Amino acid sequence: MKMSTIFELVSFKVKNADKAAQLRREAMEHAKQFKGFINYRALTNTEDPTLFTDLVEWASLEDAQAAAEKVMTLPEFQAMMSEIEAVESMKHFSIDKIVE
């Protein structure tokens, strides 16, 4: 069986929606440089604009975990990290089935 890519799903609350959205867009460009990066979808809750979810696709769980560690220490991500009020969830998922 072919190994599936890994989806990282991170849900978090930010202090200032507009400021955090801009900083997240900037941080996303840096994420493209990480090993195993495939794509990054930045989602905003339709009822509460301070609730963000990031859906990032990685080549492997190891790549996702290594990137998560780097994000905590690299200066390019610190401004965005400082806008996070609370992380609600950070989980990794593999695909069971796709219907198109």
N, C-alpha and C positions, 0 to 999 in steps of 0.2 A: 504494500500500500504506500502511495506517495505521501511524504510528510507535508502536512498543511502549514501554511504560514500562520503566524501568531498575531492575534489582535489584542492590543493593550487598550483597555477601557478605563479612563480616569475621570471621575466626577468630582468637581470641587466648587466651592463657593468663593467668589472674589469680593474684594472690598469696594472697588469702583469698576463698574462694567465697561465703561468706555476706555478707561486707561488700561485695564487688564486686557481688553480685546486687542488694542494696538500692540501692547507688549507681547502678547501671545503670537500675533502675526509675525513679529520680528523673530521671536524664538523659534518658530516653525522653520524658518529658513536655515537656521543653524542645525536643526534636527536632521535635515537631509544629508548632512555630512557623516552621520553615524553609520557604522558597519551594519548591514542588514536592513537598513531603512527601505521601506517600499512606498508608503504614503501616509498622510496625516490629514485627518478631517477634524476641524475645530467646530464644535457644536455649541449652540447657546439655547438655553431653555426658552420656549415661546411664552411662558407665563411669568418667569422671573429671570431677567437678563443678567443677574449676578450668579446664576447657576450655569457652569460650563461643563462640558464633557469633551474629552479628547479621545478620538479613536485613531490609533496609530497601528499600521500594519508593519510587521517585521518578518524577516526571513526565518528567524528561529527564536525560541524562548530565551536562549543565551544572549542573542543580540539585544533583545528587549531589556533584559535584566542589566546588561552592561551599560546600555544607554541610560537607563534610569539612575544608575549610580553616578554616571558622568554629569547628568543634568543637575544633580544636587551640588556639584562643586565648581562647574564651569561658570566664569563670569558672564557669559552671554545669556545665561538663564536666570541670573540672580534678580533682575528687576521684575521679571514675571513671577518668580517664586515669592517675592515680597508682597505681591498683590493678592496672594492666596490667603483667604481667611480660614478655610478648613477644607481638608481633603475628605470627601465622603466615601470614596471607594477607589481602589486601584487593583485591577484584576487582569489576568491574561486568559485568552480564550483561543481555542482552535475551532475550525469549521467542522460541523457535523454534516451539513447538507446545504446546498444552494439551489434555489428555484428561481429561474429567470423567465 
